[in-house]
Amino acid sequence: MMNGNHSRGGDGRKTRGSSRRTFLAAVGSAAAVTTAGCLGGGGGGGSNEPIRYLSDRGDSKDVMDEIIAEFEEETDHTVEMIYTAKGTSSDAEMQKMVAAGNPPDLLFDTSTDAYRLQRDGVLAPVTGAVQDNDLPDPVSVGGESYFAAAMVEPLMGWYRNDVYSEMPASWSEWVEAAGEVSANESMEGYVIQSGQTNNADTQMTQYLWQNDVEIYGGPSDGIEVRLDNDDNRQAAVETFEWVQSMAEHSPNGSGWAWGDAIGALQQENAAAIASVGGLPILTIQANRPDLVENLSPMPFPVPSGAAQDRWWAYMEGHLVRNDGQNTEGAQAFVDFFTSSSRFFDFVLSAPLFQFPPTREQLDAPEVAENEVIQQHPDVMNLVRDNWDAFTSVLATGDDGAPNIVAADAYSEQLFGQAADQLLVGGLTPDETVDWLAEELRGLQ
C-alpha cells in the first residue's frame, strides 16, 4: 500500500513492556534527542507545558477525550484540545496561532499538508511512531518520517444496481451504458465533475492513472512533469476524450463538490458517481434509507484490458511542529495514539468512509465486528482486494518519492480546472493536455 513507502524496523514493532508509562517516557527522551537539531535551541523540546493539539475532528470529540484521558493517565503530559470552528480549515487556524506566537504542537491533517510543512522546515520527525506501529510512510525525507497515518480514505465509485443490470467495466462499456440510461431513464447515466473542487481534481487524476499516464517523474528534489511527453501525451489525450464523451451523459458537474454528486445520486438525478469511500452510503442512509439497497460500490472505470494499478487514497493523521511549547510530549502522543484502547473507536466513527492505515488493522476483529461494516461486505471486499493499489497523490515521484509539485497541484485543484477548460471553456483534449502541463510546470 502507498507505493511501498513503508518504514519497518525488524518486524516493524517494538515490544511494549508491562509498563507503558516507562515505554512512553523512553520514547519522549529519544524524541528530545532526535529533534534537538531541528529545534536549534528554540521551541519546546522537553516541557511540562500542555500539548496544544489542533484538529478539525470535532465530530469525534467524545472518543478523543477518552484517548487523551488514557494518555494523560499513563504519562506526565497533559493535552489541550483546540477544535477548528465550523467552516474554518485546520491550516487557517494554524496560521492564526502561529501569527499570535502560539503555534500548535500537534496537528491532525493530511499527508500532502504534512509534506508542505516539512518543506517549510517547521515539522519535527515522528519516525518512532511510524516504525513502532508499522505505519505507511508517505512523508519520508532524509531517513526521517514526518507524518503518522491514522486513517485512509480511498476514492470509490457508486452506481444504481437497479438501473444498471450489471456494472459496466471498461471505458467503452460505460459510454454505451451511460448513454442508454440517459436516453431511457429519468436520470443521467454518470456524473463527471469539473472545476476547482477536490472531487473534480481527484476524479480527473484517477482517470489519467487508469490509462497508465505517468504524470510526473524524478526524485523529490528534481520532479519532472511528464504528462505531455512522447510516452504519455497520447494516453492523456485519450483520457480527456473519454471524459468528454462521458460528460454527454452527465448533469453539468462544473464546480461540484462531494456533496453535490452525492445529492445527485440521492435525488435520483444520476445513476452513478465517483466519490470517496462509503460517504454516499452514510449520507443517503440518513436521508433516503429506501435507496441504500439499490446502491453498489465500484472501482473507477478503466480502459479495455487495463488493470487497477493505482487507486487514490487520502491519508490523514498526525504531524508535530518543532516550534511549539511541548514537542517531546506531542511526539509521545503520536506514538501512543495507535496503541490506545479507543483507536478503533476513533477510526470507525465513520465506518466505510474511514479505514485503518494498515492491512493488519483492517483485518482486526474490531473492524469485522462493526455493525455498519457487516451490512456492506461488498465495500470491504473492494477495499481488501485493492489494498495494495492504494496510494497517495504525494507518492508520485520515482519509486514513490514525495512529490511537492503534485501536492501543490492538488491544493490548487489543477486537474479539476483542466476538466473545466475542456468541458466549459471549449478546449480540445489536445489543448487541455497542453494547458494542464503548462500549469503544472508553473509550480516547479
N, C-alpha and C positions, 0 to 999 in steps of 0.2 A: 504494500500500500504506500501511497505518497512517493511514487517513483523510487522506492528503495532507500529513501533518505531516513534510515533508522539508525539511531545510536544504540549500540549494545556494548555492555562491558561483561565479558564472560558469558554467563547465561542471561545477562541483561537485568539482573536483580541483585540486591544485597539482602542478606538475611536480617530481619528485624528481630532483635533480641527480646528478652522478657520485658525490658523497659523501653518503650518507645520514646519516653521523655529523654532518656540518655542518648538514644539514637539521634533525635532531632537536635539535641544540643550539639552533638558532634557535627551534624550537617551544618548548623549555624556557624560553628567555629571554622570549618573548612571553607564555607562560603565567604567568610570575612577575609580569609587569606586570598581566595580567588579574586575577589573584587577589589582588593586594595589598589591594584594598578589602575583599574577603571575609575575608582573614586578619586585618585590623586590627592588624598588627604582631606577632600571636602566631602559634603554629602553625609549620609547616615549609614555607615557600615554597621558595627555593633551598636545597639542603642536600646534603652529601656522605653523609648517613646512608642506610642501606639503605631501599629502598621496602618497607614491610610490606604484603603482598598477601594478603588473606583470601579464601578460595574454598572452596566445597563440592564442587569438581570433582576430588576425589582420584582418581577413575577415569581422569582424563586427565593424570595426573601426568607420565608419560613425555614426552608431547607438550609439556606446559607447560614442563618442564625445558629442552627444546630451544629453545622460543621465548624463554625467559628468557636462555639462554646466548647466543642470537643478539643479543638486545637489549643485554646487558652487553658483548658484544664491540664493538658499534657505538656505544656511548655510554659516558659516565663513571659511569653509575649501576649499582648492584647491587640485587638483589631478594631479599627474604626471604619465602619462601612459607610461609603458615600455612593448613593444611587443617583444616576442621572435623572433629571426631570423628564417627563414625557415630552417627546419631540426634540430632545437635546441629545446629540451624539456624545459618545464617550470622548471622542477626540476634542470636540468643542469644550467640554467640561474640563478635560485635562489641560487644555491651553489656558483656560481661566485660572486654574490652580497654579500652573507654572508662572503665569504673569503676576499672580499675587504672592509669589515666593513660597508657596506651599505645595510643591508637586506631590502627586500620589506616589506611594512606594510600590504599589501593586495594581495592575490593571487586568481586566478581563476583556480581551479584544481578539482580533483576527490575526492570522499568521502574516498576511500582507502588511497590516499596520505594524506588526512587530518588526518586520524587516525594514520598513521605513524609519522607525525609531532607532533601530540598531545602526542604520546608515548615518543617522544624526548623532550617534555616539552617546545616547542617553540611557542605554539599557545595560543592566548587569546580567551576567550569564545565569542560566538555570540548568546547567549541564547535569548536575547531580540528579535533579528531578526527572529529567528526560531518561537518563541511564538507569536510575534506580527503578523506574516504573515502566521501562521498555516502551517509551512513547515514540511516535513519529517525530522526526527532527527536521522540519522544513526550513528553519532559520538557523542553519549551522554555518558559522563563519569562523575561520581560523582555529578550528578544533573545539570551539565552544558553541553551546546551544543557547538561543535567546528566546525560545518560545516553548511552553509546555502545554500540549494539546489537552483539552478537557472533553471535547466532543467533535464529531464530524457531522456534516450536514450535506449529503450528496444531492446533486440535481436528480430529478426524476420526472418522467412524463406520466400523464394520466389520461385515460380515454374511456368513453362510454361503451361498455361491453354489450349494451342492448341496442346500440346504434351500429357499431361495427361487429359483424358476425364473428370475425376473427381479427386479431391485431395485425395490421399491415406491418411489414418489417423493413423492406428496402425503401429507398427514396422514391423510386418509380411507383411502387405499390401505394405509397402514401399519397402521391399526387393523384393517382387514379381514384383511390378510395375516398379521399377527402373531397374530391370533385363530385363524386356521386352523392355524398352526404349533403353538400351544399346545394346540389340540384334537386334533391328529392326529400330533404327533411327541413324542418323549420328552424334550422341552425346551421352555422358554418362548420366545416369539417375539421378545422385545426386553428390554433392561434399562433400567428407569427408576430412577435413583438419587436419593436424598434425604438430607437431614441436613447436618451441619456438616463437609462434606468439599469439597475443591477440585473433585473430579469432579462432584459433585452441583451445586455452585454454578455452574460453567461451563456445565453442561448446561442448567440452567434459564434462565440468562441468554441462551444461544444460542437456545433455543426462543422466548423473548419477541422477540428480534431477528428470528427467522424470520417472525413475524407482524407485523412493522413496528411494534412497540411502542417508542415513544421514552421510555425510562425516565427520562432526565434531559434537562436543557437549561440554557442560560445560560452566561455566561462563567466562567472558573476561579474568580473571586472572588465569584461570585453563583450557584452551582449550584442549580437548582431540581429537585425531584422531580416528574416529570410522569406517573408510572406510572398514576395514578388520575384524571387529568383527563379532560375530555369526549372528547378526541381519542384517548386511549389505553386508557381503562378497559375498554371492551367487548372490544378485542383482547386485553388482558391476561387477562380472564376466560375468553375462548375458548381461550387458550393453556393455562391451568390445567385447563380442561375436557378438552382433548386429552391432557394429561399424565395426568389421572385415568383416562381411557379406556385409554391405553396401559399403565398400571400393572396393569390387569386381566390383561395377557398378559406380565407380568414377574415374576421372583422378587422377594422382598422385598429391595429395594436400599437400605433405610434404613441410613445410616452407612457405605455402601460407598465405598472409595477406588479409585484407578485399578487397583490390583492385584486387587481383588475382582471388578470387571467383567471384566477380562482372564481371571481364573480361571474365571468362569462360561462364557466362550467356550471356553476350553481344555478344561474338563471336560465340555463339551457339555451344559451346563445352560441355555444360552441361544443363540439363533441370530443375535443382532445386539446390538451395544453402541455406546455413544458413548465415545470415548477421546481420546487426543492423538497425532497423527501416526501413525507406524508402530510405536509402542511395543508394541501387541499382537503384531505380526509378529515383532519382535525377541525378545519373551518366549516366544511359542509355538514359534518356530523352535528354541529351546534345549531345550524340554521335550516338544513334540509336533510334530516336523517333518512327520509324516504328515498333519497337519491344515492346514498352511500353504496348500497349493494350493486348498483349499476356502474360503479367506477372501478377500474383496474389499473394498477401501476404498469409502467413500461419503461424500457430504456429509450434513449433518443434514437430516432431513425438513422439508419446507416445506408450508404450506397450498396448496391447489389454486390455480394461477395466480400464485403469488408467486415472486419471484426471490431468488437468493442474493446479497443486497446487502452483508451484513456477516458476517464469519467470524472468530471469536475466534482470535487467535494470541498465545501468550505471547511475550514478548521478554525475553531475558536478555543481560546484557552488563556493561560496566564503569562504575563510578562512583568518584569521587575525593572523599575527605573533605578539608576545609580546615583540620583541626586536627591532622593527623599530623606526622611528622617530615620528610617529603620530598614535599610536594605537587607541586612542579615536576616531579620525577622521575616521579611517578605519572601526571601528565598526558602526559608524553613517552611513557611506556609505552603508554598508551591509544591515542595516535596511531600508534604503531609496530605495534600488535598486528595490525591488519587487513592490513598490508603484509608481515607475516612470511612467510617461505617455508613455514612449517608451519601457517599459518592454516587451510587446508582440512583438514589432518590433524586439527586440533582439532575443527572443526565436524562432520566426518564420522566422528568416533569413535563416534557413534551415528546412522548413516545412516537415513533415513526418519523418524526422530524429531526430529532437529535439522536445520535448513536454514539456509543463509547468509542474512544480513539484507537483501541487495539482489538485485534481479532479475538484474543483470549477473553477480553471483557465482553465482546459481542456475543460470545458463546456462553457467558456466565448464567447461572440459574436465575439471577435477579432479572435478567433480560427475558429469558424464556418464560418466566412465570408472570410477566407483566400482562395484565388483562387486556389492554388495548392491543398490544403486540400479538397476543394469541388470537385476536379477532381478525388479524390481517396477515396470515402467514405468507401470502404472496409478496408482500413488501419485504419481509425478512429474507425470503428466498432470493429475491432480486439483489438485495444488499450482499448477502453471503456469496452468491455466485459471481458477483463483480467486485468483490472487496479488493482484489489485487490490482484492479484497474483504477481505483480511486486515486486521485492526485489533486494537487493544488495548482492553481494558475501560477503560483510563485515558483514552482519546481520545473521551470521550462527552459533553463539553461542546459548546457551539455551535462549529461548524466544526472539530471535533476537539480543542477546547481540553482540557488536562489537567483531570481531574475527581477531586478528593480524596475526595468522597463515594463515588464508585464504587470507589476504591482501598480505602477503609476498609470498605465493604460486602463487598468480596471477602475482605479479611483476616478478617472475621467470618463469611464464608460465609452471608450472609443469604438469598440466593436458594435455596441448598440447604436452609436451615432452613425457608423458606416451603413448599417441597415436602413437608417432613416435617409441617408444620402441616396440609397438605392430605391427605396420604396416610396419616399415622399419627395425627395429632391430631384429624381429623374435621371440619376447617373446610370450608366450601363454597368453590368457586372465587372467588365474590364476596368472601367473608370473607378468603380468602387474599390477595387483592389489597389489601384494607384493612390486613391485618396487615403485609404487606411494605412498603406505602407509609408506614405509621406508623414502622416500624423504620428505614427509610431517612431519614426526616425527623429522627429522633433523632440522626443522625450529622452533621446540618448545623450 
